[in-house]
Amino acid sequence: MSRLWISGYRSYELGVFGDKDPKIEIIKFALQDAINQKIDNGVEWIITGPQLGVEQWGAEVALQAKEDYPELKVAIMRPFAEFGNQWNETNKMKLADLMKQVDFSDQVSDQPYTNPSQLKNFQAFMLSHTDAALFVYDEEHEGKSKYDYLAAQQFANQHPYPITLIDFDQLQEYAIEFSEKKNLENYEDE
């Protein structure tokens, strides 16, 4: 069984503050391509966290991929109990809705947030329960996912653990490809 950890930037780190932001379409397009390739190479589980941004978009894309790959399983793991309770109602509802759709969800710590060790335990859990990682992350533009990326790199130094990065240059290439695809679809519709 092959399991893939998906993580990356939080939405606010990308300047995304609403569901209609066109950047989301590009990131989801990139994630879709990467996830489909990973499934074609044997990934059976997509496991992600609950963060607003790449993690939730990754779960949404993986759930859509189940239409073509019904054997795919999707999981969301929260780092601690009551994760997201401080969010506004809209974001709480989005997470709750997503959690209902996935095949599995749980929390690594049964305690509400008390200290950073819970986040380290979450990283350790994700690394020990996945076989590879996919990060939407650019080393030249740090964000909170830097810590997950560095933990994965350290883990990969001692274990066979491939890490796939989608950086800003690749996102730009995906944006061009997405635009060309949209233009072609619009042309064909005329």
Sequence and secondary structure as in RCSB ss.txt:
>XXXX:A:sequence
MSRLWISGYRSYELGVFGDKDPKIEIIKFALQDAINQKIDNGVEWIITGPQLGVEQWGAEVALQAKEDYPELKVA
IMRPFAEFGNQWNETNKMKLADLMKQVDFSDQVSDQPYTNPSQLKNFQAFMLSHTDAALFVYDEEHEGKSKYDYL
AAQQFANQHPYPITLIDFDQLQEYAIEFSEKKNLENYEDE
>XXXX:A:secstr
 EEEEEEE BGGGGT  STT HHHHHHHHHHHHHHHHHHHTTEEEEEE   TBHHHHHHHHHHHHTTT TT EEE
EEEEEETTTTTS HHHHHHHHHHHHHSSEEEEEEEEE   THHHHHHHHHHHHT SEEEEE BTTB  TTHHHHH
HHHHHHHHS   EEEE HHHHHHHHHHHHHHHHHHHHHH 
